[in-house]
Amino acid sequence: MAAVGDAVVGQLVNRLVQVVDENVTFIKEIKAQIDALVDDLTSFEAYLRQASRNPRANDNVVLKDVVDKIRNVVTDAEDAICKYTVERKQYKDKGWLRFMASAAYYAKVNAAARDIQGILARVKKIREIHGPALQALIDDQANGQPAILMAPVVEEVDVVGFDNEAKIIKDRLLGGPNDLTIISIEGMAGLGKTTLTKMVFKDRDLQYEFFTRLWVYVSRTINRKQIFLDILSNFTKNTKEFLNLNEEKLAAKINEYLEGGKYFIVLDDVWTENAWDCLRIAFPNNNKGSRVLVTTRHHNVASRVDSTGNPHKLKFLSNNESWELLEKKVFRKEKCPKESEQDGRRIAIKCHGLPLAIVVIAGVLNKDSTTTEWKRIAQDPYPIINKEDMSYNKLVKISYDNLPYNLKDCFLYLAVFPIGHEIATWKLIRLWIAEGFIPLMEGGYSSELVVTAEKYLKDLVDRNLLMVLKRRADGQTKTCRIHDTLHEFCKTEAAGKNLFYDINGAKPELNKMPRRICVHSTVLDFLNLENKPSSEHVHSFLSFCSNEVEIPTEHLAVIPKSFRLLRVMDVESLKFKLLPRQLYELSHLRYLAVSTELKVLPLVFNKLWNLQTLVFKTSENILEVKADMWSMPKLRHVHSNTSMVLPAPPKNAKNSSGSTDIQTLSTISPSSCTQEILEKTPNLQKLGIRGNLAELMESKGGVTLFDNLQKLDSLENLKLINNALHNNKLRRCPHSEKFPRRLRKMTLSNTTFDWKDLNILSSLEELEVLKLEENAFRGDFCNSSNIVFKQLRYLRIGRTNLVSWKVSKDSFQALKYLILRHCNALETVPSVFGEVESLKVMELFCTNGRAANSAREIQKLKNENQCGFQLSIYPPDH
């Protein structure tokens, strides 16, 4: 809390300044009152900065109270400004008819000015009431002691004390009868159940023994159908055919896939006996030695599930193991200095063998900590850590309290997603930015915001508050989620702060609407309330349903009518047949994700002039964009599940010569790749093109539409998807000089290039990721021995008729990942890959026995050289 006055209030003032700057053209009539408020808050911030330097400020109730009051002041000021700008814009849009509404409008101007004056008076009163106490902190700050900062670390990553336990579990998995055997691990939160299970799951012997290995996260709020669909997605990439099946039929499908081989499935975090009963029917007893490993914190569940009736009870760490873990967390590979070891061991003992407590304590220290700091912490590491009351939430709360201010709301916000939800990181980052959680750099919205958000994400992962589920080909986090217990903590803490409220079937208190509401499975009940919810304080509406929910016609306008000041509206899982006109009045909207049946994005979309991210999902094959997106100054990212036909930039517009700052267009039609359009997007970083790609390659006057791509100097990610409706075989792959020069990632699908054209792609010197999806290249022979991909780290080849593949050691000298899918005709994986030192992972999915055997030979060669090589083959009988 020592930086409360400095960081917290400073960020709040900056946020208010940002709102003022964004709406400066609409607030001229009340600008003087707003400037006075900002000046007063800025002055107060300097006063608070001095007070917060006193070490006693960490626990000072007055300072915390002041910050809470200032937060409410800024929130109310934001609402007043946003409410006024809506009125101002509506008045301005009336054109020559506005004289008829002048009296009512200027009455609202006066009311808004009075609101700001009232807020200004509140700031002065806060200063008058709390000034003496703050001054006292300033006066005696010289007598303070350095504050101890607690770094938030929640989930253990270093493994200590589990070797024997892992051996016991491993022996049970490999031994015993051929009947299906269920093994359970029981232990309290924070004791390391998931850590131990991951250690076992990744064991090399088990990888070889069980070809089908699946990890299933269950959680407290079990979604049986979604779990079954997730399991099926491991066997087939096309799960759409299963969406309409009931749960029993889904379980039967899983049985079909599992019946033929020896499988090992982890069910992590099972809360109830009923949850186990619901899932049990999906796992057949195929008499092949299959195993299911269940983790739970409840003894009754563990006893009921375990085939022997004797679950494995996870032990607490010994004092020596506790010290080993603490030393490893603080010093990594180094050793603790002799003069600090005794205090370190005292600290370890006081953690009572709970890994979570040790990890949290370790976050306080580092290898440069002084002996004085070690002694101070050894005296009282945590008052709350005792054998009788090892509260997971208390430990998390202490960690949370000491998060950097900017990171706190980002962390709590993770719980707007349903419990157990797999969160796409690109979506999370865009939402953080739209919500205003990322500090605005000088110069307005820029790529610096994204860089900062990515740092926040990495920080949460490094602190083990956020679990990585999937990584991208370049190693970056692709999807993530938070632990069940953390989700509950975030939801409760967020409700207390009024950050957001999760409506789960209950009618909210309409006079106490929070800033954000999320409604998931009960969204139709919420929209169907007799007294429709309405609040000008709500700035975000989010709904993430596991299945698409169709919104009845009579409810289409409920959300935009009820919440006029929305900045975020993420309703991608809700299907709107039509978009209500009230949606286009949400002039403060920054993030919109919506599903419709529209085939046209109407011109009226231009009214959403604050929009930064648009995710537009439609059931149509083509989306015609009528809206003049070139005049939307803050638009950065446009995503669609279909091919967008973009409008030509207006030739006579005042800004026709200017460019936009659009960074993502995914996906657009080939006909939209004109010189006029791409000149408007010089900052484009990600581009997807879908449709008849022959249009791109067609020469007109010696020039093709594809030639226009080479001018995109910022483009790093390019997807070319040839529409399956068009069977035109494309001519040769465009020459390398036609591609954008900074291209790092490329995906090709159904392009049917000849394998000899692969040498063209090898000339792209910065290319790191190459995904050759279904029929990207065709031909039974590929000679890659004379080409060199200098930077390529990830290569994926999808369905193709390739039979023979020739490769040299230098062809893929930086390759780390090689993925082959549905390469049914491929005779062998080139053995020379065994000599590529950088290669760490190889996956074969639905190839054939000969290719699988050659991959195993490569694995033997790699293991002889101790390269840490991982091979995955499916199905196992290959």
N, C-alpha and C positions, 0 to 999 in steps of 0.2 A: 504493500500500500504506500510505500515511501514516495513513489512517483505519481501518486494520484493527482495532486494539483497540477503537476507538470504535464503528464501524459494524457490523463483522462479528459480533463477539462479542455486542454489544448486541442485534442481530437474532436471533442464536441463542438468547439467554436469553429474549427476548420470545416466540420460537416455543415454547420449553418452557413458559413461563407460560401460553400459549394452550392447549396440550395439557392442562395441569393444570386450567385454568378450565373447559374443555369437559367434563371428566370428574370434576369435584369431588365429585359425589354418589356416585361409585363407588370413590373412593380413600381413604375415611376411615381405614381401617386402616393405610395407609402414608403418610398425609399428612405426618406429622412428618418422616420421612426425606426426602420430596420437598422440603418447605419448606427443610430444611437445605441440600440440594443447590442450590436456586435462590438462597438467600442467599449461599452460597459463590461461585457463579458471578457473581452481581451484584457482590460485593466484588472479585473478580478482574477483572471488566470495568472497574471504576474504575481499577485498577492498570494495566491494559493501555492505557487511554485516555491516561494520562500518558506512557507509553512511546512510543505511536504518534505523539505530537506532535513527536518528534525527526525532522528531515528524513531522517536516515539509516535511519529505519524502513522507507522505501520498499523497500530491498533487503536488509533484515535477515533473515537465514536463521532466526534463533532465533524472531523474532516470527511469521514464516510457519509455522514448525513448531508453535508454541503454538496458533495459530488452527486449524490442521489437527487437532490433538489435541482441542481444545475442541469442534470440529465433531463429531468421533467420539463424544465424551462425550455431547453433547446428543442425537445420533442414537440411541445406546444407551439413554439415559434415556427418550426418546420410545417406543422399542420396549418397554421394560420396563413403562411405564405403560399403554400400549395393550394389551399382552398381559395384564396384570393385570385391566384393566377388562372384557375379554372373559370371563375366568374369573368375575369378580364378577357380571356380568350374567347369565351362564348359571346361576350358583348362585342368584341372586335369582329367576330365572324358574321355578325348580323348585317354588316355592310350598311347600306343607306337606311335600313330599318332600325338602326340602333337608336335614332332620336326618340323612338317610341318607348324605349326602355331606359332612357337616360336617368330618370328620377330614381328608379329602383336600383340601377347600377351604382350611382354615386352614394346612395344610402349604404350600399355594401362596402364601398370604399371607406366611408367614415367608420363603419363598424370594424373593418379590418384594422384601421389605424388605431382605434380604441383597444382592440385586442393586443396589438403590439405594445401600446403604452402600458396596458395592464401587466404584460409579461415583464416589461422593463421595471415596473414598480416592484414586482416580485423579486427581481435580482437585487435591487437596492435594499429590500427588506431582509433578504438572506444575509447580505453583507452587514447590515446593522445588527442583526440578532447574533450572528456567529463571529463577527469581527474580533471581539475581545479574546475569545478562545483561540482563534487563529493567530492573533498577535502574540499570545503567550507562547505558542509553539515557535514563532520566529525569534522571540527574545531569548529563549533558553536552548536554541538548537546547538550551540557550541558544546553543550554538555552531553550530547547524544552518543550512542554507540553505533557502530556499523550494523545495519540491518542484515538479518540472515534471509537470503532469498531461497525459496523452495522451488526447485525445478520440477515440473510435472512429468513424471514418468509412471506409467501405469502397468504396462504389460511386459513381463520379462523377456528379453531376447537372448541373453547369455544363459547357457545351460550348465548348471552346477548341481551335483547331488542326485542326478537322475540316472546315472549309468546302470546301477544295479536294478532300479525300477524298470528301466527300458528293457533290460535283459529278461526280467520276469515276464513282462508283457509280450516280448518277442517270442520267448519260448512257448507261451500259451498259444500264440498265433500260428506258430509252425508245428507245434506238437498236437497231440490229441486225436480224436476220431475224425473220420471223413465227413461225419454229419456237420451241418451248419452249426457253428458255435458262436455264442454271443458272449463277449467279454466286456465288463463295465469297470470304469475308473471313477472313484468317488472322492470328492474333496471340496473344501470350502472355496469361495471366490478368492482369487489371488494366490492360490497355493501352487498353481502351475500345471493344471490338468491339460490344457491345450498345448502348452509348451512340451510336455512329455509326449503327448500324442503325436505332435508334429515330428518330434525326434524319431519316434517309431515309424511313422508313415513314410519318412524319407530314407529309412534304412535300405541299403543297397541289396541285402539278401531278400528282403520282403518285396522289393521292386522286381526282382527276378522271379520270386515264387508266385506272386499274384500279378498277373498281367492286367487284370481289371482292378484298379484302385481308385476309389471315389471318396471325396471328402464332402460331407453334407452338413451344413450348419442348420440347426433346428430352431433354437431360441424359445423364449417363453410364449410368444404369440405365434404358434405354429400355423403355417399355411400349407396344408397337406398337398393341394393340387400343384402349387408352385414348386414345392420340393420335388414332386414326381416329374414335373416338366424339366426342372433343372437336371435331374438324374438322366432323363432321356436325351438331353442336349449333349451329353458326353458320348452318346452312341450315334447320333445323327444330327447333322446341322440343320435339317429341315424339321422343325418342331411344330410348324403351323398346322399340320394335319392332325395333331393331337389336341389342339386347343379346345375343341368341342366335345372331347371325350370326358366321361365322368371319372371320378377318382379310382373306382374299382377297375375300369378298363385301362387306365393309365398304369395301375399297379400290374395288371396282366401283361402289358407291353414290356414293362421293366423285367418281369419274370422271363419273358422270351429272350431278352438280350443277355440276362445273367445265367440262364440255365446251362449254356454250353461250356462255360469255363469256370476256373477257380477265381473267386473274387474276394476282395477285401474292401469293406466299406466302413468309414468312420461316421458316426452320428454324434456331432459335437454339441454339447449344451442342451441335453434333453431335460425338461423340467418336470414332466408328469408321467405317470404310468399310462395315462390315456394317450399321450403323444406317441409313446412307443407302440401301443396297440394299433394306432392309426397307420403307422409306417411299416409295421412288421410284415404285412401281407405282400409287400413288394420284393421281399428277399427269399428266393426259393431255397429249399434244402436239396441241392443237386448232388449230394454225396461225393463232392470233390474236394472237401477240406476247406470250404469257404468260411470266411470269418467276418463278423460285424463287431466293431469296437465302439462302445458308447461312453461318453463322458457326461457326468451329472454332479450336481452339488447336493443331491438329495439321496439319503440312504435307502429310503423305501423304493425309489426308482432303481437304484443300483442293484439291490437285492432281487427285485422282481425280474430284471432284465437278464442278469448274468446266468449263463447256462448251468453253472455249478452252484449258484446261490451264494457264492462267496466273492463279492466284488473286491477289486484291488483298491485298498484305501491308501490314498496318497499321504505320505508322511511329511511332517515338518522337517526343515533342514536342521542338521546338527549345528552346534556353535562353530565348529571348524568349517563346515560347508557354508554357513552364513558369512563368515569372514572371507572365505574364498570368493564368494559371489560379490561381496561388497568391494573387495580389492580389485576384482576384474572389472566391475562397472566404473570404478573411479580411475584406475590407472591403466586400463586396457591391458596391453602386453607388458607393461612395466611392473616393478615391485614397489610396494609401499615403503617409504623411508622408515628406518628403524625407530626414529624418535616419535613417529605417529602410530606405529603398529599397535601399541598397547591400548590407546584410545580407540583405534579402529575396531579392535576385538571387543571392547566394552560396548561400542555402538551395535555391533553385530549381535551380541548376546541380548541386548534390549529389544531387538526386533523379533525375538521369540520364534525364529525359524520360518517366518512368513516371507516368501520371496518378494511379494508386492511391497511390503514395508521396507525391505532392504533396497529395492530399486528406487523407491521414492526418496529414501535417505541419501542414497548415492547421488541423486540429482543436486543435492546441496553442495557437494564437495567436488573438487577436481584435483588434478595432480599438483597444482600450484598452491593449494590451500595450506595455510600456515599451521603450525602446531597449536597455536592459540585457538584457531577455528575448530580443529579436531577436538580439542579439550572441551570447548563450549558445547559442541553438539553431543559429545559423549556424556556430558552431565545430564542432558535432557533432550534426547533426539526427537522424541515425539511424546507429548503428554498423553496422547490418545492411544498409543500402542501398548496394550496390555493383554495378557493372556485371556482375560474375561471378555474383552470388548474389542475384538479386531474387526472394526467396521470398514468394509470396502468403501462405502460412500464417504466416510470421514477422511480416509486417505485421499480419495479422489478430490474431495472438497479443498483440502489443504493444497494439493497440487494445482487445482483450478484457480484458487485465490491468488496464486503467484505466477500465473500465466501473464505474459505481456498483455497490456490492455487491448491492443488491436486484435490479439489472437483469441480473446475470450468469446466474443460473439461468434466468430468463425467456428469455434469448437462447439458451442451450444447449438448452433444452427444445423449441425449434422443430424440432429434429432427431428428436423422437419420431415425427413424421409422416414418411411415406416420401419419398424424394428426389423433388423436382418436384411434390409434393402441393400442391393448392390448399387453403389453410387458411381456414376460416370464422372470422372474428375473434370472433364472439360465443362460439363454442366455445373458442377459445384463451383468452379472458379468463376464462371460467368454470373452465377447467382450471387456469389459473394460481392462481386463488383457492382452488380445492379442494386444490391441492398445497401451499398455505401459502406461496407465493412473494410474495404481496402483504402488506406489513406490516399487522397488525391494528390498527385505530384503537380508541380507547377507546369502550366501549359494545358491542363485539362486531361481528358481521357486519352491515354496513350498506351503503347505496348508496355510501358513501365508498370502499369497497374497489373497486367498479367504476370509479369516477372515477380512482382511483390506477392501476388496471390499464390504463385507456384512455390515461393519460399515459405509462405505460411503452411501450405500443404505439406511440404517436406518437413517442416518443423514439427507438425503434429504427428507425422509418421515416425520421425526420429525419437520423439518423446513417447512413442508407443501408445498414443491416444487414438490413433487411427490405423487400422489394419489394411495392408495392401492385399487385394484379392487377385488382380491381374496386372501384369506390366505390359507396356508397349514393346514393340520390337527394339526400340532404342533404350530400353531399360526404365523409361519414365512410368510413373503410376498411371494405369488406365482405369481401373475401378477399385473402390475401397468400401469399407464399412466400419462402423464402430461396434464394440462389444455390447451385448444385451444390457449389462448392468450400467455401462457408460451411457447408453441410450436413455435409460430411466433417469439417471442423474441429470443429463442434459435437459430432458423434457421438464423435470421438476424445477430445476434452477432457472430455465428460460421462462417458465410461467411466473416464477417469483419476480423476475426482472421485467415482466411484461414484454419480453422479446418476441415470443410467439406462444400460441395456445393450440394444442392438438385436440380437435373436437372429435370425440369418439362416441357418437351416438347421443351425447348429452347436449341439451340446448344451452348455448353460452349465455352469460350474463351480458345483455346487449349494452348496458350502461358502463361496462368495464371491458370493452373490446381491446385486445392487445394490438401491437403494431402489425402482427402477422398471424394468420390462421391457416392451419393445414387440416384438411378433411380428406380421409382416405376411403375406407370401405363404406362409410355411412354418408357419402356425399349426396345421394338422392334424398335421404331423410332430411339432411340439412337444408337442401334447396326447397323441400316441400313443407317447411315450417309454416304454420298459419300466419304468424307474425314474422314476416321476412326480416332477416338480419340486415342491419344497416349501420354503418359507422364510418365517419370521416377520419377516424384514427387508424384504420386498417390500411396498410400500405402493401401488403402481399397476401395473395391467395394461392395456396399450393395444394394439389391433389395428386397422389401417386397411387393408383389402384393396380392390383396385380392383373386384372382383366379390363378390357376397354368397356366403359360405361356410356351408354347412349343417353344424352340429355333430352328429355321431352321438350317439345316445341314451346310449351307454356313456361318453361323454366330457362330458356336460352339467355334471357336478359337479366336474370337475377343477380349474377355476380357483378357485372359492370354497373348496374343500377344501384346496388347496395353499397359498393365501395368505390367511390368516384376518384379517390386519390391513389389508386393502385400504381405501384412501381413494378411489381412482379406479379405475373399471372401465369403460373405453370399448371396447365390443365391438359397436358398432352394425352393423358389416359382417359379423358372425357371426350366423347364425340359429339360435335355440334353439326347438325345438318346444315344450318346457316349460321353466319356470324351476325349477332344483333347489332343494330346501328349504335346502340349505347356503348359498344366496345370501342368505337372510333372516337368517343369523347374522353377516353382515358389518356389525356395528354401528358401525364407524368409517367406513363408506362415505359419501362426500360427493358424488361425481359418478357417476352410472350412466347409460350409454347402451347400450341392448340392443334386439335385434330378435327377435320371437317370433311364434307363431301364436295367442297367447292373445286371447280377447275379454273377459277379466275381469282387472282388477288386484286381486289378492286382499287380504283383510284383513290377512294376515300381513306385508304391506309396511310396516305401522306399526313393525315392529321396526327398520327402518332409520332410526332417530330422528336421526341426524347428517346425513341426506341434504339437500343444498342444490339440486342440479340433477338432474332426471330427464328423460331422452330415451327415449321408449318408442315403438318402431316395431312395428306389427302388420299382418298381412295381412287383418285383419277390417275391416269397414266402420264398426263402432262398438266403442268400448272402455268397458265398464262398470267404473267405479272403485268397488270395495267398500272399499278401504282408507280409513281415517279420516285423510285428508290434513290435516284441520284440527288434528289433535293432533301433527303433525310440526313441531316448533318452528323448525327451521332451513331448511325447504323454501322456496325462492325462485323456482325456474323449473321449469315443467312443460311439456314439448313432446311432442306426439304427431302422427303423420302421419294420424290419423283423428279422428273426433268423440268426445270423452270425455263420458260421462254421469257427472256428479259426484254424490257422496252428499250428502244433506242434513246440515247440521251437527247433531250430537247435542244434543237439547234439555236433557237432564238432566246433561250433563257439567259438571264443575267449572269448566271454562274456556269454557262455551258462550257467555258474554257477551263474551269476548275476541276479538280479531281476529288474523289471521296477517300475516306480512310477505311473502306471495306476490306476486311482481312480474310473472310471466309465466304466462299460461294460453293455450296455443295447440296445438290448437283444442278447443273444448268445444261441446256440443250446445246448441241454442236452449233446450231444457227446463231446462238448468242455470243459466240467467240469472235465478234467483229472487232475491227480496229477501234471503232468509236467506243464500244463498251469497255474493252480492256484498257484503253487509255484512261478511262475514268477510275480504274482500280489499280494504280501503280503499287499500292501497299499490300496487294493480295498475297497471302501466305499459304492458303489452302484452297485448292480448286478441284471440284469434281465435275466431270463431263459425262453425261449419259444420253444415249440415243443412237442414231445411225451415224457412226463415226466416219463413214465414207464421206459425209458432208464436210468433215474437217480436212480430209485429204484431197478433196476435189480441187483441181487447179483452175483458176479463172484469171486469165491474163498472166499466167506464170506465177500466181500467188495463191496460197491456200489459207483457209482460216487458221490452220494449225500454226502457220508462220507468225501469227499475232502473239502466240504464247511466249516467244523468245524475248519479248520486251518486258515480261513480268520478272523484274530483277529481284523481287522479294519472295517469289514463290518457292516454297520448300516442299510442299506435299501436293502431288498430282495424281488424280484417279481418272482413268479412261475406261468407261464401261460401255461396250458395244451392245446396244439393245438386242435382246434375243429375237425380237420380231423381225429384225433385218438380218438376212443371211448373207449379205454382201461380204465376200472375202476382201479384206482390206489389202491395199497394195503394200509395198515395203514399209517397214517402220520408218518414220521420218528421220532424217539425218540428225546426228547429235547436236549440231549447231542450231537446230530448230527448237531444241528444248530449252527451257529456262536454265540459266547457268548455275543457279544456287540450289538446284533440286536435290533434296536429301531422301525423300520417300516417294516411291512410285507404286501404284497398283494398276494392273492391266487385267481386264476381264473380257473374254470372248472376242479378242482382237485378231486371233488366228494368224499372227505373224509367223514367218519361217524362223526356225532355230538359228539359221545363219545370221539373222538380224540381231542376235543377242550381243554381238560385238559392238553394235551401235550404242546399246545401253551401257556397256563397259567403258565407253568414252566419257560418261558423265562422272567427272572426277569426285564430286562430293556426295554421290549416291551411297547411302548407308542401308536403306531398307528397300527390298524389291519383292513385291507380292505378285506372282504370276498366277492369277486365279483361273477358273475354268476356261480352257481353250484359249488362253492368252497366246500361247505358241503351239503350233502344230507341226508334225513331222516325226518320223520314227527314229531319226538320228540327230544328235546334237554334239558338235565338236567344239568344246570350250577350251581345248588345250592351248590355243594360241591367243587367247584373250585374257586380260587381267582386270579384275574389279579391285581397285586399290583400297577403297574405303568400305566396301559392302560388308555389313555385319550380320544381316538377316536376309535369308532367301527362302521363299515359300513357293512351291510349285503345286498347282492344283490339277484338276482333271485334264489329262492330255494323253495322246497316243504315242508318247515317247517310248522307244524300245531300248535304244543303246545310247549311252551318255559317256563321252570321253572328256576327261578333265586332267589338267596338270596341277602340280603342287602349288604353283604360283597363281593359278586362275582366281582363287578366292582366298587370298593371303590374310585377310582380316576377318573372315567369316566366323561367327560365334554360334549361329542358329541355322540349322538346315531342316526344313519342314517339307515333307512330301505327302500329298493327299490325293487319293484316288488315281495314283499313277499305276494303273493295273497292268499295263504292258511292259513296264520297266523291268529289264532282266536282272540288273544288279545296280547297286549303289556303287559308284566308282571307289575302288579301294584306296585310291590316293588321298581321299578325305581323312584317312587314318594318319596321314603325315601332316595335315594342316593343324599346326599347333594351337591356333586360336579357337578351333571348333570345340565347343563345350556341350552342345545339345543337338540331338538328332531325333526327329519324330517321324514315324511312318504310320499313316492312317489309311487303311483299306488299300494296300498295295498288293503284293503277292508273296508266296513263300520264298522264292528265289531272292527277291530284293531284301526280304527280312533277314535271311541267312547271311547275305553279304553285309548287312548293317551290323549283325552280331560279330562278324569277323573284324569289322572296324572297331567295335567296342572292345574286343579282346586286345587289339593292338594299342588302343588308347589307354586301357587299364594297365597294360605292361609298362607304359611310360608314365603312369600315375598322373594322368591329366585331369582327373575329376570329371570324366565324361559321363553324360546321361543319355541313355537310349530309351525311347518309348515306342512300342509297337502295338498296334491294334488292327484287327482282332488278335488275341493271344495265340491262336492255333497257327498263325503265320510265323 
